């Protein structure tokens, strides 16, 4: 079994066995936090050691929000342009005239 598959299996079991992780955790984020030992990848702070620290455990500790959204925007922009092209092609096709 690959490391990725094992990590997914472990995270899935954790979510099934814990209401805390089931209710508020995205499976991909949970896998990343397991992979990183519950630590912020930037400052090394242990985020799942105390309740106060756990309340700050967000995906920004895996990838800064501004960096994430900038990358996501590049993908979204291309998809939006494709959607506009599809609509225009449909609108201009002889079948819709």
TORFI-21531 format. One record per residue: residue number from 1; y, z, x of N, C-alpha, C, CB in turn. Coordinates in Angstrom, 3 decimals, m for minus. Glycine has a CB too. Layout:
% TORFI-21531
+------+----------+----------+----------+----------+----------+----------+----------+----------+----------+----------+----------+----------+
! zake !     n.c2 !     n.c3 !     n.c1 !    ca.c2 !    ca.c3 !    ca.c1 !     c.c2 !     c.c3 !     c.c1 !    cb.c2 !    cb.c3 !    cb.c1 !
+------+----------+----------+----------+----------+----------+----------+----------+----------+----------+----------+----------+----------+
!  NUM !        Y !        Z !        X !        Y !        Z !        X !        Y !        Z !        X !        Y !        Z !        X !
...
+------+----------+----------+----------+----------+----------+----------+----------+----------+----------+----------+----------+----------+
% end
This chain:
% TORFI-21531
+------+----------+----------+----------+----------+----------+----------+----------+----------+----------+----------+----------+----------+
! zake !     n.c2 !     n.c3 !     n.c1 !    ca.c2 !    ca.c3 !    ca.c1 !     c.c2 !     c.c3 !     c.c1 !    cb.c2 !    cb.c3 !    cb.c1 !
+------+----------+----------+----------+----------+----------+----------+----------+----------+----------+----------+----------+----------+
!    1 !   m1.180 !    0.000 !    0.854 !    0.000 !    0.000 !    0.000 !    1.235 !    0.000 !    0.894 !    0.002 !    1.229 !   m0.968 !
!    2 !    2.223 !   m0.812 !    0.537 !    3.438 !   m0.889 !    1.336 !    4.260 !    0.389 !    1.173 !    4.271 !   m2.123 !    0.936 !
!    3 !    5.172 !    0.630 !    2.119 !    6.063 !    1.786 !    2.034 !    6.912 !    1.726 !    0.772 !    6.964 !    1.860 !    3.272 !
!    4 !    7.387 !    0.537 !    0.428 !    8.229 !    0.372 !   m0.757 !    7.474 !    0.731 !   m2.027 !    8.747 !   m1.060 !   m0.846 !
!    5 !    6.227 !    0.259 !   m2.121 !    5.421 !    0.566 !   m3.301 !    5.101 !    2.052 !   m3.390 !    4.130 !   m0.242 !   m3.283 !
!    6 !    4.801 !    2.660 !   m2.255 !    4.517 !    4.099 !   m2.239 !    5.759 !    4.891 !   m2.637 !    4.025 !    4.543 !   m0.842 !
!    7 !    6.906 !    4.483 !   m2.134 !    8.154 !    5.157 !   m2.483 !    8.428 !    5.048 !   m3.980 !    9.326 !    4.566 !   m1.684 !
!    8 !    8.192 !    3.881 !   m4.546 !    8.380 !    3.705 !   m5.988 !    7.405 !    4.582 !   m6.767 !    8.197 !    2.226 !   m6.382 !
!    9 !    6.181 !    4.655 !   m6.313 !    5.173 !    5.493 !   m6.972 !    5.583 !    6.970 !   m6.955 !    3.804 !    5.319 !   m6.287 !
!   10 !    6.056 !    7.438 !   m5.804 !    6.480 !    8.831 !   m5.666 !    7.691 !    9.115 !   m6.562 !    6.817 !    9.151 !   m4.190 !
!   11 !    8.674 !    8.228 !   m6.554 !    9.873 !    8.415 !   m7.369 !    9.539 !    8.396 !   m8.856 !   10.907 !    7.334 !   m7.051 !
!   12 !    8.659 !    7.519 !   m9.265 !    8.246 !    7.437 !  m10.661 !    7.559 !    8.728 !  m11.095 !    7.311 !    6.238 !  m10.876 !
!   13 !    6.692 !    9.246 !  m10.250 !    6.008 !   10.508 !  m10.558 !    7.006 !   11.663 !  m10.641 !    4.933 !   10.813 !   m9.494 !
!   14 !    7.983 !   11.668 !   m9.750 !    9.006 !   12.709 !   m9.775 !    9.802 !   12.653 !  m11.080 !    9.949 !   12.565 !   m8.568 !
!   15 !   10.170 !   11.463 !  m11.509 !   10.907 !   11.321 !  m12.774 !   10.074 !   11.772 !  m13.963 !   11.347 !    9.873 !  m12.974 !
!   16 !    8.788 !   11.440 !  m13.952 !    7.913 !   11.831 !  m15.066 !    7.729 !   13.343 !  m15.121 !    6.546 !   11.144 !  m14.940 !
!   17 !    7.722 !   13.982 !  m13.969 !    7.435 !   15.412 !  m13.916 !    8.653 !   16.310 !  m13.968 !    6.685 !   15.709 !  m12.693 !
!   18 !    9.847 !   15.742 !  m14.000 !   11.057 !   16.558 !  m13.955 !   12.117 !   16.030 !  m14.911 !   11.611 !   16.605 !  m12.535 !
!   19 !   12.463 !   16.814 !  m15.936 !   13.528 !   16.380 !  m16.853 !   14.847 !   16.110 !  m16.119 !   13.750 !   17.440 !  m17.935 !
!   20 !   15.136 !   16.864 !  m15.067 !   16.380 !   16.662 !  m14.306 !   16.452 !   15.249 !  m13.741 !   16.489 !   17.689 !  m13.164 !
!   21 !   15.385 !   14.807 !  m13.116 !   15.395 !   13.474 !  m12.509 !   15.190 !   12.378 !  m13.549 !   14.315 !   13.375 !  m11.436 !
!   22 !   14.499 !   12.682 !  m14.622 !   14.260 !   11.680 !  m15.656 !   15.548 !   11.327 !  m16.397 !   13.209 !   12.180 !  m16.644 !
!   23 !   16.365 !   12.344 !  m16.672 !   17.538 !   12.137 !  m17.504 !   18.695 !   11.472 !  m16.784 !   17.987 !   13.433 !  m18.051 !
!   24 !   18.941 !   11.853 !  m15.541 !   20.180 !   11.402 !  m14.935 !   20.055 !   10.543 !  m13.695 !   20.973 !   12.550 !  m14.607 !
!   25 !   18.881 !   10.107 !  m13.377 !   18.708 !    9.388 !  m12.116 !   18.188 !    7.980 !  m12.335 !   17.764 !   10.145 !  m11.207 !
!   26 !   18.876 !    7.023 !  m11.769 !   18.407 !    5.649 !  m11.693 !   17.241 !    5.628 !  m10.710 !   19.558 !    4.663 !  m11.254 !
!   27 !   16.180 !    4.925 !  m11.031 !   14.973 !    4.935 !  m10.192 !   15.249 !    4.422 !   m8.780 !   13.879 !    4.089 !  m10.836 !
!   28 !   16.105 !    3.430 !   m8.654 !   16.421 !    2.896 !   m7.320 !   17.198 !    3.918 !   m6.489 !   17.233 !    1.590 !   m7.443 !
!   29 !   18.149 !    4.608 !   m7.122 !   18.909 !    5.635 !   m6.409 !   18.001 !    6.782 !   m6.006 !   20.067 !    6.154 !   m7.273 !
!   30 !   17.105 !    7.168 !   m6.897 !   16.171 !    8.248 !   m6.575 !   15.289 !    7.864 !   m5.389 !   15.299 !    8.589 !   m7.798 !
!   31 !   14.825 !    6.639 !   m5.371 !   14.016 !    6.176 !   m4.233 !   14.809 !    6.246 !   m2.939 !   13.522 !    4.740 !   m4.467 !
!   32 !   16.068 !    5.852 !   m2.998 !   16.899 !    5.880 !   m1.794 !   17.125 !    7.316 !   m1.324 !   18.249 !    5.190 !   m2.057 !
!   33 !   17.374 !    8.222 !   m2.253 !   17.565 !    9.618 !   m1.856 !   16.287 !   10.208 !   m1.281 !   18.032 !   10.452 !   m3.047 !
!   34 !   15.123 !    9.856 !   m1.830 !   13.853 !   10.316 !   m1.265 !   13.701 !    9.753 !    0.141 !   12.652 !    9.892 !   m2.161 !
!   35 !   13.949 !    8.464 !    0.282 !   13.835 !    7.801 !    1.592 !   14.713 !    8.481 !    2.635 !   14.219 !    6.318 !    1.478 !
!   36 !   15.927 !    8.881 !    2.222 !   16.891 !    9.468 !    3.159 !   16.809 !   10.987 !    3.223 !   18.291 !    9.060 !    2.776 !
!   37 !   15.784 !   11.568 !    2.605 !   15.581 !   13.009 !    2.680 !   16.618 !   13.815 !    1.909 !   15.587 !   13.437 !    4.107 !
!   38 !   17.273 !   13.193 !    0.934 !   18.275 !   13.888 !    0.142 !   19.602 !   14.054 !    0.845 !   17.766 !   15.216 !   m0.247 !
!   39 !   19.783 !   13.319 !    1.930 !   21.018 !   13.437 !    2.721 !   21.931 !   12.242 !    2.507 !   20.689 !   13.576 !    4.208 !
!   40 !   23.235 !   12.496 !    2.611 !   24.215 !   11.423 !    2.613 !   24.006 !   10.607 !    3.889 !   25.682 !   11.984 !    2.520 !
!   41 !   23.933 !    9.298 !    3.757 !   23.692 !    8.456 !    4.935 !   24.926 !    8.337 !    5.824 !   23.242 !    7.071 !    4.500 !
!   42 !   26.072 !    8.813 !    5.342 !   27.303 !    8.710 !    6.126 !   27.648 !   10.001 !    6.851 !   28.449 !    8.316 !    5.234 !
!   43 !   27.593 !   11.131 !    6.129 !   28.000 !   12.400 !    6.757 !   26.816 !   13.307 !    7.071 !   28.970 !   13.137 !    5.854 !
!   44 !   25.641 !   12.988 !    6.544 !   24.456 !   13.790 !    6.817 !   24.321 !   15.033 !    5.949 !   24.459 !   14.195 !    8.237 !
!   45 !   25.266 !   15.254 !    5.029 !   25.226 !   16.442 !    4.170 !   23.976 !   16.410 !    3.295 !   26.499 !   16.528 !    3.291 !
!   46 !   23.273 !   17.545 !    3.235 !   22.096 !   17.664 !    2.389 !   22.565 !   17.822 !    0.945 !   21.197 !   18.868 !    2.831 !
!   47 !   22.294 !   16.831 !    0.116 !   22.851 !   16.779 !   m1.229 !   21.962 !   17.380 !   m2.306 !   23.143 !   15.378 !   m1.579 !
!   48 !   20.720 !   17.630 !   m2.004 !   19.819 !   18.155 !   m3.022 !   19.264 !   19.516 !   m2.610 !   18.674 !   17.173 !   m3.278 !
!   49 !   20.093 !   20.286 !   m1.927 !   19.691 !   21.602 !   m1.470 !   20.199 !   22.709 !   m2.388 !   20.188 !   21.831 !   m0.066 !
!   50 !   21.386 !   22.523 !   m2.966 !   21.965 !   23.500 !   m3.882 !   22.509 !   22.773 !   m5.099 !   23.081 !   24.330 !   m3.190 !
!   51 !   22.716 !   23.508 !   m6.188 !   23.244 !   22.896 !   m7.401 !   24.632 !   22.316 !   m7.168 !   23.286 !   23.917 !   m8.533 !
!   52 !   25.489 !   23.051 !   m6.458 !   26.841 !   22.549 !   m6.197 !   26.810 !   21.239 !   m5.416 !   27.654 !   23.592 !   m5.430 !
!   53 !   25.941 !   21.163 !   m4.423 !   25.828 !   19.922 !   m3.653 !   25.198 !   18.818 !   m4.500 !   24.995 !   20.153 !   m2.375 !
!   54 !   24.209 !   19.176 !   m5.320 !   23.514 !   18.175 !   m6.139 !   24.461 !   17.510 !   m7.125 !   22.349 !   18.818 !   m6.893 !
!   55 !   25.465 !   18.240 !   m7.589 !   26.426 !   17.659 !   m8.537 !   27.236 !   16.544 !   m7.889 !   27.371 !   18.743 !   m9.076 !
!   56 !   27.244 !   16.475 !   m6.568 !   27.990 !   15.423 !   m5.867 !   27.090 !   14.276 !   m5.418 !   28.708 !   16.008 !   m4.661 !
!   57 !   25.803 !   14.371 !   m5.711 !   24.841 !   13.357 !   m5.263 !   24.966 !   12.099 !   m6.113 !   23.395 !   13.905 !   m5.328 !
!   58 !   25.747 !   11.148 !   m5.633 !   25.933 !    9.872 !   m6.327 !   25.551 !    8.746 !   m5.384 !   27.401 !    9.704 !   m6.825 !
!   59 !   25.469 !    7.546 !   m5.926 !   25.092 !    6.406 !   m5.085 !   26.148 !    6.081 !   m4.046 !   24.839 !    5.188 !   m5.941 !
!   60 !   27.358 !    6.639 !   m4.187 !   28.370 !    6.437 !   m3.142 !   27.896 !    7.003 !   m1.809 !   29.703 !    7.092 !   m3.548 !
!   61 !   26.965 !    7.936 !   m1.850 !   26.423 !    8.497 !   m0.614 !   25.395 !    7.561 !    0.022 !   25.789 !    9.860 !   m0.886 !
!   62 !   25.014 !    6.531 !   m0.709 !   24.086 !    5.529 !   m0.191 !   24.830 !    4.285 !    0.262 !   23.044 !    5.163 !   m1.249 !
!   63 !   25.869 !    3.939 !   m0.487 !   26.700 !    2.776 !   m0.193 !   28.063 !    3.057 !   m0.815 !   26.062 !    1.429 !   m0.748 !
!   64 !   29.120 !    3.072 !   m0.032 !   30.437 !    3.387 !   m0.599 !   30.773 !    2.481 !   m1.782 !   31.520 !    3.258 !    0.476 !
!   65 !   31.391 !    3.061 !   m2.800 !   31.686 !    2.327 !   m4.034 !   32.482 !    1.061 !   m3.767 !   32.447 !    3.213 !   m5.002 !
!   66 !   33.505 !    1.145 !   m2.925 !   34.325 !   m0.042 !   m2.700 !   33.515 !   m1.157 !   m2.033 !   35.544 !    0.311 !   m1.839 !
!   67 !   32.625 !   m0.794 !   m1.131 !   31.780 !   m1.786 !   m0.469 !   30.782 !   m2.376 !   m1.466 !   31.036 !   m1.156 !    0.731 !
!   68 !   30.198 !   m1.525 !   m2.304 !   29.248 !   m1.993 !   m3.307 !   29.916 !   m2.975 !   m4.266 !   28.660 !   m0.807 !   m4.084 !
!   69 !   31.061 !   m2.569 !   m4.822 !   31.702 !   m3.414 !   m5.822 !   32.237 !   m4.701 !   m5.230 !   32.818 !   m2.665 !   m6.493 !
!   70 !   32.641 !   m4.669 !   m3.975 !   33.083 !   m5.909 !   m3.333 !   31.919 !   m6.888 !   m3.226 !   33.675 !   m5.622 !   m1.931 !
!   71 !   30.752 !   m6.392 !   m2.806 !   29.574 !   m7.262 !   m2.715 !   29.132 !   m7.724 !   m4.104 !   28.416 !   m6.531 !   m2.004 !
!   72 !   29.155 !   m6.807 !   m5.058 !   28.760 !   m7.152 !   m6.421 !   29.710 !   m8.194 !   m7.007 !   28.732 !   m5.894 !   m7.310 !
!   73 !   30.991 !   m8.085 !   m6.693 !   31.966 !   m9.052 !   m7.190 !   31.637 !  m10.457 !   m6.701 !   33.379 !   m8.659 !   m6.753 !
!   74 !   31.217 !  m10.592 !   m5.458 !   30.902 !  m11.916 !   m4.922 !   29.785 !  m12.567 !   m5.740 !   30.492 !  m11.818 !   m3.434 !
!   75 !   28.780 !  m11.798 !   m6.078 !   27.685 !  m12.311 !   m6.911 !   28.181 !  m12.603 !   m8.317 !   26.517 !  m11.307 !   m6.960 !
!   76 !   28.955 !  m11.667 !   m8.877 !   29.464 !  m11.837 !  m10.242 !   30.379 !  m13.052 !  m10.340 !   30.215 !  m10.577 !  m10.694 !
!   77 !   31.198 !  m13.267 !   m9.328 !   32.116 !  m14.408 !   m9.330 !   31.342 !  m15.720 !   m9.386 !   33.020 !  m14.378 !   m8.084 !
!   78 !   30.287 !  m15.840 !   m8.588 !   29.476 !  m17.062 !   m8.601 !   28.804 !  m17.250 !   m9.962 !   28.411 !  m17.017 !   m7.484 !
!   79 !   28.279 !  m16.164 !  m10.536 !   27.634 !  m16.265 !  m11.849 !   28.640 !  m16.651 !  m12.927 !   26.954 !  m14.939 !  m12.216 !
!   80 !   29.853 !  m16.116 !  m12.836 !   30.892 !  m16.465 !  m13.795 !   31.238 !  m17.948 !  m13.688 !   32.146 !  m15.604 !  m13.571 !
!   81 !   31.392 !  m18.437 !  m12.467 !   31.701 !  m19.847 !  m12.278 !   30.583 !  m20.730 !  m12.826 !   31.933 !  m20.147 !  m10.795 !
!   82 !   29.345 !  m20.320 !  m12.637 !   28.211 !  m21.057 !  m13.194 !   28.267 !  m21.067 !  m14.721 !   26.884 !  m20.444 !  m12.715 !
!   83 !   28.631 !  m19.921 !  m15.311 !   28.718 !  m19.830 !  m16.766 !   29.803 !  m20.765 !  m17.302 !   29.002 !  m18.380 !  m17.197 !
!   84 !   30.937 !  m20.816 !  m16.629 !   32.024 !  m21.717 !  m17.039 !   31.552 !  m23.159 !  m16.953 !   33.285 !  m21.508 !  m16.158 !
!   85 !   30.896 !  m23.522 !  m15.876 !   30.387 !  m24.881 !  m15.690 !   29.386 !  m25.237 !  m16.783 !   29.734 !  m25.027 !  m14.305 !
!   86 !   28.469 !  m24.310 !  m17.092 !   27.478 !  m24.567 !  m18.146 !   28.159 !  m24.802 !  m19.486 !   26.490 !  m23.395 !  m18.258 !
!   87 !   29.147 !  m23.993 !  m19.800 !   29.845 !  m24.130 !  m21.075 !   30.581 !  m25.477 !  m21.140 !   30.839 !  m22.960 !  m21.275 !
!   88 !   31.264 !  m25.803 !  m20.076 !   32.015 !  m27.073 !  m20.069 !   31.081 !  m28.267 !  m20.180 !   32.860 !  m27.194 !  m18.791 !
!   89 !   29.955 !  m28.209 !  m19.487 !   28.986 !  m29.291 !  m19.582 !   28.434 !  m29.419 !  m20.999 !   27.848 !  m29.067 !  m18.595 !
!   90 !   28.165 !  m28.289 !  m21.624 !   27.675 !  m28.305 !  m22.999 !   28.729 !  m28.873 !  m23.934 !   27.273 !  m26.896 !  m23.447 !
!   91 !   29.951 !  m28.403 !  m23.768 !   31.057 !  m28.818 !  m24.635 !   31.322 !  m30.320 !  m24.531 !   32.326 !  m28.040 !  m24.280 !
!   92 !   31.132 !  m30.857 !  m23.332 !   31.414 !  m32.267 !  m23.089 !   30.204 !  m33.182 !  m23.283 !   31.940 !  m32.434 !  m21.701 !
!   93 !   29.055 !  m32.622 !  m23.585 !   27.857 !  m33.458 !  m23.713 !   27.902 !  m34.217 !  m25.046 !   26.560 !  m32.588 !  m23.618 !
!   94 !   27.329 !  m35.408 !  m25.067 !   27.358 !  m36.239 !  m26.280 !   26.663 !  m35.569 !  m27.465 !   26.702 !  m37.585 !  m26.004 !
!   95 !   25.704 !  m34.716 !  m27.224 !   24.958 !  m34.083 !  m28.309 !   25.831 !  m33.123 !  m29.117 !   23.752 !  m33.339 !  m27.750 !
!   96 !   26.896 !  m32.597 !  m28.520 !   27.740 !  m31.646 !  m29.225 !   28.976 !  m32.298 !  m29.840 !   28.160 !  m30.549 !  m28.288 !
!   97 !   29.172 !  m33.580 !  m29.552 !   30.376 !  m34.261 !  m30.064 !   30.233 !  m34.634 !  m31.521 !   30.670 !  m35.511 !  m29.250 !
+------+----------+----------+----------+----------+----------+----------+----------+----------+----------+----------+----------+----------+
% end
